[in-house]
Amino acid sequence: MGPLSQIVSVREFCEWKNRTVRWKEISIKENFLARFERHVFVCTNMREPGSARPSCAANGSNDLHKMLKDAAKDAGLGNRVRINKSGCLEQCEHGTTVVVYPEAVWYGFVKPGNIQQIVSEHLVGGKPVESLILAEDCLNTPACPHREPPKPLT
């Protein structure tokens, strides 16, 4: 037996219906605001000085994150695209790394001069910036040509 079986009058039915409609309207609005077309993650990881691998934060990724966030907002993407800081994305040899989901497009060696192109072509236009995409054989592999071979233990 559902909630309708407990309604005994037309008035109760109308009250139940109004509550249900209001709840659905609220639910739809909340869900609409929580959904983004894309999530952009900017690596802002900071390694200790002298670490074996480079650090995105040392390359100015915190400033780049702010610039990307501002550019997305200026392009009117504030409620459609979320720009996030991330911890290490394990692409340390590729300069500042940015990944865009749901497409899973990985950009490497991103500089401030690339921000407008990423925003206008990819985030607004839907077409990834080919010249910045990391090669498939560089992602999550020790065989990447940008990665230095491990130093022997002494």
Residue, then its C-alpha position, 0 to 999 in steps of 0.5 A: m500500500g502506497p501513500l495514495s491508499q491512505i488518502v480519504s478525502v479530496r482535500e487530503f489528495c490535493e495537499w498530498k499532490n501539492r507537497t509532492v509537486r513542491w518536493k519535486e520542484i525543489s529536488i529538480k532545482e537542487n540537482f540542476l545546480a549541482r550538475f556541471e558539464r565539465h570538471v577541470f582539475v589543476c594539479t597544485n601539488m607541492r613536493e619537498p625541495g630536492s625531491a626526485r620528481p618535479s612539482c606542479a606548484a613550483n611551476g606556478s600552478n596555483d596562479l594558473h588555477k586562479m587564471l583558469k577559474d577567472a577565465a571560465k567565469d568571464a566566459g559565462l561558465g560559472n554554473r556549467v564548469r567547475i575548476n578544481k585544485s587537485g593533489c598530485l595527478e602523477q604527471c610530474e614530468h609534464g609541467t603543470t597538468v590539467v585534466v578535463y572530465p568527463e572527456a578525460v582530456w589530459y593537458g600537459f606543460v600548460k602555461p598562462g598563455n594557454i588558458q584562453q585557448i583551453v577555455s574558448e576551444h574546449l570548455v566553451g566550444g567542446k573541442p579539446v586543444e590538440s597541441l596541449i594533449l599529453a600523448e597516450d604513451c606518456l600517461n601513467t607509465p614509467a616508459c614516458p620519454h619525459r621521465e628520467p630513469p630512476k637513479p640507482l641506489t647507492 
